[in-house]
Amino acid sequence: MRAVRATVRLQLHADFTFDDARRQVDYYAALGVSHFYLSPFLTSRKGSTHGYDGVDPTRIDPELGGEAGLARLVEALHAAEMGIVADIVPNHLAVGAENPWWQDMLALGRASDYARCFDIDWEQPGADGKILLPFLGDRYVRVLEDGELVLAWDATHSVFFVAYHEHRFPIDPDQTEALLAASSTDAREATALPPREALAEDHPLVAAVIADHDAKTRAGCSRLHALLERQPYRLLHWRTANDALNWRRFFDITELAGVRVEDESVFDLSHAYILALVERGWIDGLRIDHIDGLADPRGYALRLRGRLDAISERQGAGSQRLPIYVEKILGDGERLHADWGVDGTTGYEFLDLVSGVQHDLAGREPLTRLWREVSGRTADFAAEVEIARQEMLHGSLTAEFERCVRAMRALADASPATREFSLPAIRRVVAALAIGYPVYRSYTDRNGRPEADVGAFDHAMQAARSRLSAADASWLPLVDDWLGGKAPDAFDSPQRELRLGAITRFQQLTSPLAAKAVEDTAGYRSAVLLSRNDVGCEGAHFAYPVQHFHQENRQRLATFPHAMLTTATHDHKRGEDVRARLAALSEWSDVLAPKLRAWARDSRLYDSHAAPCGGDRLMMLQLLLAAWPLELAPTQARSEESASREREALHEYADRLVAWQRKAMREAKLASHWLAPDEHYEQAGEDAIRRALTGDALTRELASAAAVLDMPGAVNGLAQTVLRLCSPGIPDLYQGTEFWDLSLVDPDNRRPVHMAARREALDNAETPVAAWRHWRDGAVKQAVLQRLLNLRRDHPSLFDDGEYLPLQATGAHADRLIAFARRAQGMTLLVVVTRLSAALMDETLEGRLQWSDTALSLEALNLKGVGQGWLTPAPVAAEAELPLHRHLSDFPCGVWVWAS
């Protein structure tokens, strides 16, 4: 295997296949990346743009090029001494006709070999032992009587199925035989019943059965209903899913069914193929999607670690282990458990860390006041999260909540001492605990609650106690006991199984509850500054001190030195350089807050005071300024040709913002909603965006304000790049972000990458300082990436094992930099980046920084000789201090290496 040094995330789909990725191997090799970090490539739904809707984990997606295409990519990567980190999705599979496991389970019910694969509660009250399928566009009877359910013949498998739009609901094969035998007496007497395999759709027997079950006739409707009643499933209106679903899904997405990988046989079935690819040497590491959705994340991770270690042993890899990265959002103060056998997370917490340290705390108060005035809503992010949790629990996640309640009720009924814990009381207590849970979930298992989870559970208990009546709160110690206060293994069966069931249901409730409430709701309702609302960010913390950055880096080095570090992902809400520009807005709040307030009430944008609401207006204005295309600078004096190009660029920008805003409004679930869009309200928001970008005087006002963020935003963008590449961990580059990343939420952040421009810039091989002179084209960011990625390649020990030494500055602007050293095997790496740069800018705002007497002390490093610059040309002598005016005035970041 090849050691993972730095990754680039590539999004595969039908328009960007293995062969398309193969054609970029030389480019990324020259950039300095060691591994392609590929989106899920096992078979997903046809036309999938992301791969997270897998339908068959036993083969490679043919739309991507199949196994042959992957083989060609692997060959090219290995020739360049590169490899693959593969993203896999153990938590769920997409349901529907393309999923053979799902279809077999629907046909045979609990008798199916695949029934154990899906997390189904066959005994749920009211389900009558069937799996509930809420996929109909209207109530069942209406759909049936309207003739939308059509019996059809599957000639490939020689069975009947019921067709409904894109859905195929299979008929039990045994019942297919009975239907054919009972079809037409005349036809049957005329000839013996032929083998099913020989029947085509137009065969008289098949046609007769279909005609007999034509719902457009009263008799046919009755027969079709009776046939459906004999199946292991029941068809329902899609709106019942949140209330009546009896199987686990991914969040509230009914098209994605939870998989029971805690069952070792299911684990083996779903992982056999990907592990075979690892055994072949095609894959050097695995990224585990949504590990918090699993029943037992620790057990899963340790099982996977065991399989990978066994492969390494067979290959004679010795101590070089295959890394496992888990997609996990860590809450405030939460640490990844150290006993899972994994190498770290995918890096959302680093995204939060860098973003937080680039915000100016002085901007919090004016921006908070602005938010309250304009939106009329609280600026307390935690309060918004609590409201959203309540709504989700009694809305889109009601089915999940009720399954958890039933598991608790089963425990209560098991003993005379607890059977007075009534169902309504259980609902209130469980709801209060879930709403108050401060992180995604706990990791209690049969051994009880881990020590690392005690603080979060205690917090939830205190929050629940404050919400509940004295009578209900008296049950909290019991629930604490049930949910891991005592180890389930300390009890005999069935108490042990009942406790494990309740623990699993509670933990699989709090995880989607946190995701839906924080990422997909509160993050679109509260926006003192949108940069603090991204995936993995702690919205309650406006800014972090530099010391916090150093503490977290040292902690990572001590516990997960090879964790991924990212500042842009396929899931981010705003591109990494949009966040960098928003952070700069915190430095300019005294200038920009009054302008934002005025524009939020500007009659040139809005027809009424009611729509859109103040919060939606302010979010739109923040994003409009922060994502402003750097090449777009409207002016009054221009040729007709340039005016035409400008209009086209403004129109394209407006289209992107409109798509973002529509999604934001629906995710907020206030004035509009995915399930009930308010077209009038959304149109008012779209009208405001298009009026803002017509190219008139208002557009020029907005462009002028956006320009204020240009240089400090660019400085932040370069700084976060340097910090990601030099901090302890494995840096991850998201596709295309080697130039400025001004993308919005998906699908905007998954647009095709203009590779020709990036190749041309890389071929030019400019120094970072030279590229800084034309910084708007983004080539400077690429130049920094190439220099530092190649530094990592040439001196791996500095980054893999190097100790981490925070450094302090003195002088007028000592708080406007982040500096540290890495040291290993006689080599020292010095890293210095600028933060809060607005106060350092000269009047032209063209990138030269005024550091005055600020200097960085180097005395503690005991350096000897000269440090060679990797970003800036001037070497650094081994003196007692580094004067910033000499080394960081013309370029905002510096990296130097001393070799023994």
N, C-alpha and C positions, 0 to 999 in steps of 0.2 A: 504494500500500500504506500501511497504518497502522503507525507505529513501535510495536514491542512495549515497553510500559512496565511492565506487571504482568499476570500470567496467573492464571486459576483453572482447575484441572484438573477436568473433568467426565467421569464414567464413563457412557458411553452403552450402552444395551441396550434390549430390547423394552419394558421398563417405564419407561424414561427416554429418550425419543426426541428427535429434533431439535426437534419442537414443544414438548416439555416443557422443553428447554433454552431455546427461544425465549421461553417465558413467564417466564424468570428474567433476561432481558437488562436490564430496568429496574433490578432489584435490584442486580445486579453493576455496572452503570453508576454507580449512586448510591454503591456501596461504593468505587469508584475503580479497578476493574480495566479494563485496556485490551483483553484478549484472552481468549477461551475457548480453553483448551488441551484439545482433545478427544481422548478415547481413540480407537483405530483404528475408522474407520467404513466402510472398504471391506468388501465382503461377507464375512461370517464364517459359521461353522456356525450353523444354526438354534438359537435359544435361548442363544447365547453371552452371557455376562455381562460380557465384557471386551474382545472384539474381536481378541485376539492369536491366534486360531485362524482366520485368514482363509482363504477358499477361492477367491476370485476378485478379483484386484486391478484388474479392469477395470470395476467398477461399484460403486455405493454400496449398502450393505446395505438391502434393502427393509424389514427389521424396524425400522430406525431412521427410516424415512420416505422412503427413496430420494432421488434427486436433487432431486425437488420439495420434500421436507422440508428438505434442506440449503439449497436456494435461499431458502426462507422464513426460515430462521435467519440466513443471510447478510444478507438484506435488513434484518432487525431489528437485527442488530449494526451494520451500516453506518449505519443511521439514528441509532444511538447513538454513532457515531464509534468503534466497536470492530471487532475482527476475530477471525480464527481462526488458531491454531497447531495443525497437524494431526500426530497421531502416526501414523507409518507403520512397517510391519514388513517390511523387505526380506529378512531372514534366512531366513524359513520360511513355509510354507503348511500348512494342515491337510490331511491325506490323507482319502480316503473318497469316498463317492458324490456329495457336494455339490461336489467340486472337479473341474471339467471338464478342467483340464490333467492332473491325476493320472489320471483315468479314461481319457483318450485315450492316455496313456503306458502304462497297464496293458494296454489293448487291443492296441496296436500295437508295444509294446516300443521298441527303438532306432529303429524307422522312424517313430515319432511325431514330429510337429513340436515337441512339448513335452518330448521326452526330454532335450534339452539344458538344460532349466530346472532339473532336479533333480540333486543331487550324488550320483550313483549309480556305484558301482564294478562295472560289468558283468563285469569280468574277475576278480573275487575268486575265489580257489580254493574249490572246493566249491559255488559258486553255479551252475555250468554255464551261464553267460551269462544267467541270469534275475535279476529283482529279487526279493528275498526279502521275504515279507509275513508277519511274525509276529503275526497277529491272531486266531488260533484259541484257543478256551478250553481245548483239550486237544490231544494229539498228533494230527497230521493223519489218520492211519489210523483212529483211534477216531472222530473227528468225521465222517469220510467214511462209515464203516460204520454209524454211528448215524443216518445220514440227515439230518444237520444242514445239509449243503451241498445246496442245491436249485437246479436249473436253472430259470430263469424267462425270460419274454419282456418286453423293454422296447419297448412299442408306440410310444413317442415317437421312439425312435431306430432302431427296427426291427432290433434285435440281441438275441441271447441274453446273459444274465449269470448268474452263480452268486450266489444270495442266502445270506447267513449273518448272522442277526440284523440289526444295522443296516448291515452291510457289503454292498457290491455289487461283485463281481469280474467285470469285463466279459470277454466272449468276442470274440476277433478277428473283425471283421465278415466277412472272407473265409471264415472257418470257419463262420460263421452260414449263409452261402450254401450251403456244402458240406453242413451238417447238414440243411438243408431239402431239398436235392436228394436226399439219401440216406435220407430218412425212410421213408415208406410207399409201396411200389411201386404198390399198388392206388390209393392216393389220387393218385399222380402220373399214372397212366394215365387216371384218370377225367377229369382236367382239366389243362391246362397249368399249370406253376408260376407263380402270380401274383406281381406285384411285392412285394417285402418290405414296402414302405410300406403295402400294403393288408391286411397280416395282423394280426389281433387275437390276443389270447392264447388265445381259444377256437377259433381256426381249426384244422381237423383236422391240417394239416401241423405246426403249432406244437405242438399237444397231443401228436402222435405223437413228436416229438423229445424233449419233456419226459418223456413216459412211458418212452421208451427209455433215459433217463439218470436214472431214479429209483433213488437209491442204496439204497433199502430192499429192492431185489431184487439178487441176486448179479450178474446180467448188467448191470443198470443201474449198479451200483456200479463195476463194471469199466469200463464205457463212460465214466462221469463222470470216473473217475480218468484214463483215457486222454486225455479232452478237456482236462482241467486240465494234463496233462503237455505238451500242445501249446501252452500259453499262454506269454507272455513272463515270467510270474511263477511263484513257488512259494509255496504256503500252508504256514505253520508255526505251531507252538504259540507263544503269546506269550512264554513263559518263555525262548525261544531268542534273543530280541531282543538281549540284552546280549552274547551271544557271537557271533552269526552275521550280524547285520545288515550289509548291504552298501550302505547309503546313509546320508548324514549326516542327523542329526535335531537338534532343539533340545534341548540338554542330554541327558537320558535319556528324553525323551518321544517315544515311537515314533509317536504320532499327528500329529507335526509334522515335516515333511520339509524339509531344507535346500534353499534356492534358490541357484542359481549366478549371482548378480548381477554377478560379476566378468566374465562374458560380456556384452559390450556389447549384443548382440541381446536377451538375457534382461533386462538392465537396462531397455532401451527398452520391451520388452513389458510388464514389471511396473510401470513408472513412467509410462507414457504418460497414463493417466487422471488420476492425481494431479497431474501436471505441467500437464495441461489445465485442471484446477481452479485451479491457481496462475495460469495465463495469463488466466483469466477474472477474476481479482482476488478470488476467493473465499477464498483462503488466503494468509496473510501470513508464514508461517514453518513449518518442518518439524522435527519431533522424530523422530530415527532410533532405533528400538528395537534393542537388542542388537547394536551395531555390532561388538563383539568376536567375534561368530560368523562374520563374513564372511571370505572368503579374503584380501581386500585392503582393509581399512578405509580406508586413505589414498586408494587409487585410486578407491574407491566415492565417498568424500566429495568428492574433487576433480571427479569426473564430475558429481555432483549439483550442485556449486557452479557448474560450467560451464553446466549447463542452466538453473539459476535466474538466473544473471547474464545469460544470453542473453534470458530472458523480461523481466528488468528493463530491458534495453537496448531491446527492442521496445516496451516500455510507456513509455519515456522517463523512467524513474525515476532515471536518472543515478547518483549515488553512493549512493543509498539501497538497500542490498542486502537481500535476503530472508534472514533468519537461519536457520541450521541448528544444532540442538542434538542432541548425541549422548548416548544412554543408555550411560554408561560408568562403571564403578566403578574409581576410582583407588586403587592400593595405597599403602602407607606410603611417603611421599616421592616418589611417582610424579606426573609432570606430563602433562597432555594435550599431545600433539604440536601444535606451532604451525604446521605446514605442511599441514594438512588442509583449510584453507578453511572451517572451522566456527567457530561463535561461542561454543562452550563446551559443557560437559556439562549434564545435567539437574539437577545439584546435590547428588548424594549426599554428596560430600566436604564440602559446607557443613553438611549434617545432622550429619556426624561432628564437624566443627569446633565447632559450637555445643554439641552434647551434651558433648563432652570438656571444654570450658572451664567447664561448669556442675557438674562433679564435684569433690568435695573430696578431694584427694590423701590427706588424713589418714584417710579412710575405707577406703583400699585394704587396709591391713594387717589390721584386724579382720574385714573382709568376706572377704578371702582366707583367713584362718584358719578362719572359719566354713564357707566352702565346702569346704575340705579335710576338716574334721572331719565334716561332715554327709554330703557326697557320697562321700568316699573317693577322689575323682578329683583329678588335677592341676589346679592353678589356672593353669597355663601354657597360654594360648590357642594359641600357636604349636605346641605339642606336640600338642594336640588336632587342629589342622588337619592336621599331618603324618600322624597316624594315619588321619584321615578320607580324606586324599588316597590313601593306600595302599589303603584299602578300596574307594574309588570306582574306582581304576584297575584293580583286579582283580575288580570287581563290576559295577556298573551301566554303567561306561564301558569295559568290556573290548573291545567291538567297535570303538570309536573308537581305543583304544590299539593294537589289532592292525592297523588300517589304517595308523597311523603307523609301526608296526614294519615292515610290508610295504614302505612307501615307502622306508624306510631300507635295507631289504634289497636293493631294486632298485638303489640307489646303490652298495652294497657289491659287488654282482655285476657292476657295470659296469666294474670295473678289477681286473686281477690283483693290484694292490697292496693291495686292500681286501677281496677276496672271502673272506679268512680271518676277517673280522668276522662271526662266526656268528650265526644267528638267536637262540639263547638269550642270547648276549652283547648283542646289540642290544636285546633286551627289557629286560635288566637296566640297561643304560646309559640308554635312553630313559626308563624308569620312574624312575630316580634323578634325572634332569634335571627331569622333569615334576613329581615330588613336591617338589623343592627350588625350583621356580620361584616367586619371591616375589610376583609380581603376576599379573594375569589372562593376559597374553600379551605377546609381542614383536610388532613391526610390520615385520619384515624383508620386503623385497620383492626384485625383480630387481636392485636397486642395492645390496643388502646390508643389514647391520644398522645402523639409525640410531644415531647417537651417544647419543641419549636412552635407548636400550635397553641400552647396554653394561653399566651397573651391575647391572641386574636379571639379565642373562645371566651375568655373572661370579659373582653370588651363587649362581645355580643351579648353576654349574660347581663352585664350592667345596662346596656342599651335596652334590652328587653324588659328588664325590671322597671325601668323608667316609663315604659309604655303601657305596662300591664296593670290591672287592678291587683290589690293585695291577694285576692283569692286565686287569680290566675298565676301570679308570680310565685305562689307557694309551690307550684309544680316545677319550677325551674331546676331545683336540685335533682329531681328525678330525671328530667330530660338531660341534664348534664351527665348523670350517671349512664343513661342509655346511649348517649352519643359519644361515648369513649372515656368518660370519667373512670369507668371500670372496664377492663379489657374483656371483650366478648369471649375470649378463650378461657376465661375464668369460670364460665358457666357451661352447664351441660346442654345438650340438644333437648327441646327446640329453642330454649332461651337464647343460646348462642346465635343461631341462625336468624332469629327475630331481631336481635340487636344489630347484627351485621346488615340485615336488610334495611333497618331504619337509618343506620349510619350512611349507607350507600345512597339511599334516596335523598337524605338531607344534603350530602355533599354534592350530589349531582343536581340539586336544586340551586344551591347558593352560587355555583359557578355560572350558569347561564343568567341567573338573576343579576349578578354583578356586571356581566358583559352587556346585557341589554340596558340596564339602568345607567351605567357609567358611560360606556363607549357610544351606545346607540340612542341615548335619550338625553341625559344631563349634559353631555358634551355638545349637544345642539340647542340647549336651552340657556346655558350660562356661558357668557363669553366676555368676561372682563378683558381677556386677551386670548384669542383663539389658539395661539401657539401653546398654551398650557392645557389644551383639551385634547391632545392627540392620543393615539393608542399607547398605553403604558405610562402616560404622564399623570402626575398627581395634581389634578386641577385645583386642589385646595392650597397648594404651595405656589405662590406667584414667582418666587425666585429662590435660588440656593446660594449660600456663600461659597467661596472658593474652597474653604476648608472641607466642606461637605464633598466636593468633587474628589479631593485627595483621599479622604477617608474611604469613599466607595471604591476607588481604584486600588487602594491597599487591601481592602477586604476581598475584592475579586482576585487579586494576585495570590492571596493566602488560601482561598477556597476553590475557586474555579478559574485558574490562570488562562485556560483556553476557551473560555466562554465567548460566544459571538458578541461583537460590538456593531450596532447598526444605528444609523440616523435616518434611514429611508427604507420602507418595505412596501410590499404589494398591498398592505393593509393600512398604510398611513392615511390620515385625513387631509394632511397638507404636506406638500413636498418639503424636503429638508431645508431648502433655501427660502421657501415661503415662511417657514417657522423662524429662520434666521432673520428675515426682514421684519416679521412681527415682533421678535425680541427687540430689534432696533427701535420699533415704535415705542417701547417702554422708556427708551432714552429721550424720545422727542415728544413725550406726552404733553408737556406744557405748550408746544406749538400745534400738535395735531389734534389733541382732545377738543379744543374749541371748534376746529374745522369740522371734525366728525359730528359734533353736537349740532352744528348749523346745517350740515348736509342731511342729517337724519330728519330734519324738519323742513327741508327745502322743497318748495312747491314746484320747482323745475323737475323734481323726481317723482313726487307723490301726488295723487289726485285727492286723497283723503287722509284724515288723521288715524283711521282705523286699520287700514290694510296697506302694506304689511305692518305688523306690530313693531314697536320700537326695537325689541331685541333682534328681530330678523333684519331690520334696517342696519343696525350697528354691525352685526356680523357680516352682512354683505359689504359694507364700506371698508371694514378692516381687511377683508380678503381681497377686495378690489384693489386696494393700495398695495398689499403685500405680494400679490401674485402678478402684478403689472408686468407685462412683457418688457424686458430690458431694451429691446430694439424699437419699442413703440414710444415715440416722444412727439405727440402732436404739436404742430406749429401753425401760425397763421399764414406765413409766407412759404408757399411750396408750389411746385409745378403740378400740372394736372395728373401726370403719371404718378408722382409721389403721393398726391392726395388720394388717388385711386387705391394705391397699395395700403395707405393708412386706413381708408374706409374698410378695406377687406380685412386687415389685421384687427381692427376694432370689432368688426362683426364676428370674427372667429373667437376673439376673447369673450365677447358677450355670450356667444353660444356655450362656451365652456362654463362661464359663471352661472348661466341659467340652469344648466344641468346640475351643477353643484347645489344651487339654491333649492331647486325642487327636491332633491334628496334630503337636504338639511331640514327643510320645512316638514317633510314627512317623517323623518327620524325624530324630530322634536315632539311630534304627536300632540301639538297644541292646537294650531289653527288648521292644520291639514294632517293627513295620515295615509300610510300606504294602503290601508283597508278602506279608507273613505276620503280620497283626495278632494280638496276644495279647490276646484279649478279657478274660481273667481279670485280667491286669495292668492294662489300661485301666480296667476296672470298679473296681479298688481305688483308682485315682486319682480317678475320678468320685465314688465314695463319700465320699472325704475332702473334696472340694469341697462336696458337698451337706450333709455334716455341719457343715462350717464355716459354712454360710449358712442354718441352720434358724431363726435368730432368738433363740437361747438365750444363755446367759452367754458361751459361747465366741465367738459372733458379736459380742457387744458388746465383748469384749476386742479382737478383730480390728478392729472399727470404730474403737475408741479409738486403736489404733496407726496405722491409716490416717489418722486425723485429724491426726496429727503432721505428715504430709506435705502437708496442705492448703495452708497459707499459703506455705511455701517453694516448693512445687510451682507454685502460682499465680504467684508472683514469677518463677520460672524460665520459665513459659509466656509471660508478658508480655515478659520480656527477650528470649527467642528470637524472638518476633514482631517486636520493634523492631529487633533486629540483622539479621533477614532483610530488612526493608524499608529499612534505611539503609546496609547494607554495599554495596560495589561489586558490581553484577550486577542481574539481573532477578528480582524476587521472585515466587515461585509459591505460590499458595494452593490447598490441596487441598479439594475440595468438603466443606462442612460444618464445616471446622475454624476458621471465624471464631468459633465457640463452643468451649468446651473439648473437646479431642479425646482421649477416653479409650477409643479403639477398640483392638481386638486385631488379630491377623494376619487376612489375607483368609480368608473373605469378610466377616468382621466389620467391617473398615474400608471396606466397600463397601455398607453398609446405606443405605436411603433417608434422605435429609436432611430434617429437619423445617423446611421453608422458611418456614412461616407464623410460627413463633416468631422467626426471624431477621429477617423483614420487619418484624414488630412492633417489635423492638428497634431496628432501623435507623430506623424512623419516629419513635421516641421521641427520637432524636438526643441522648442524654445525653453529657455530657463524660466522659472516662475517669475522672476523679477521682470524679464522682458515681456512675458505674457500679461503681466499686471498692467502694462501700459495700455492694453486694449481689453481690459477685464470683462467687458460686457459680453463678449462672445463665449465666455466660459472656458477657454483654453487654459487659463491660469489654474483653474481647479484641477484639470486633467494633468497639468505639469506637476503640481504638488503631489497628486496621487502616484504618478509614475516614479517620481524621485523617491518617495517614502516606501512604496511597495518594493522597489528594487533594493532599498536599504534593508528592508526586512528579509529579503531573499539572501542578501550577502552576509548579514550578521544575525542569524536567527536566534542565537542565544541571548542577545540583548532583549529581545521581545518575548521569548518563551519563558526565560527564567530570571531576567534581570530584576534586581531589587528596585523598588520605587521610592524616590526621595523627593518629597515636596520642597520647593524653594520659595523663599520670601524676598520681596523687593523692598526698597526704601525710596523715598522721594515723593514728589507731588502727586504722582499717579500710580502709586504702588498697588492700589486695588484694581487697576485696569489691565491686569495681565494674569495669566495662569502659567506657572513654570514648574517643571519637575525634571528630574534626571532618572535615567535607567542605567544600571551598572551591572556588568557581568564579564567574567573572564578577562579582566584587565582593560575592558572598554567602557567608555562612559558616553551616554547619549544625553544631550541637553535639549529640552523642548521648551519654547517660550511662545505663547500666543496672546494676542490682544483680545480684551473683552471690554464692553462698554466704551466703544471707540468714539462715539459722537463727540465727546468733550476733547478728544485729541486731534480732531480734524482741523485742517487749516480752512480758511474762508472759502477756498475754491471747491472744497469737498471732493478733491480729486485723489485722495488716497495717501497723501503725505501726513505722517503722524507727528505731533508735537509732544515729545516726552519730557521736556524740561530736564530736571535733575534726577529723574527716575533711573534706578540702577538695580541690578539683580546680584545679590551676593552669591559668589561661587566658592567661598572659603571652605565650606563644609565638604566640598567634593575633592579637595586635595589634588587638583588637576596638574598635569605636567605636559609641557609641549603646547602644541597648537591644535585647536579644534577645527576640523574641516566643515565648512558650511554645506548643507545639502539643499537648502532652499535659497539662501542668500550667498553672494560671492565672497564676502569678507570673512576670513578666518578669525577665530577668537583666540587670543593669547591666554595662557593659564594665569590670569590675574585674579585679584581678590574679588572683582566685581565686573559685571557686564553692563556698560552704559547703554541704555535703550535708545538714546538719541543717535548713537553711532550705528547700531545694528538692527533697529526695528522701526526706522523712520520711513524708509522707502518701500518696505514690504512688511505686512502685519504679523508674520509668523517666522520663527527661526528654529532651525534644527541643526545642531553641531555634534560631531562625533570625535572623541579623543580615543586613539588606539595606543596601547602600551608599546 
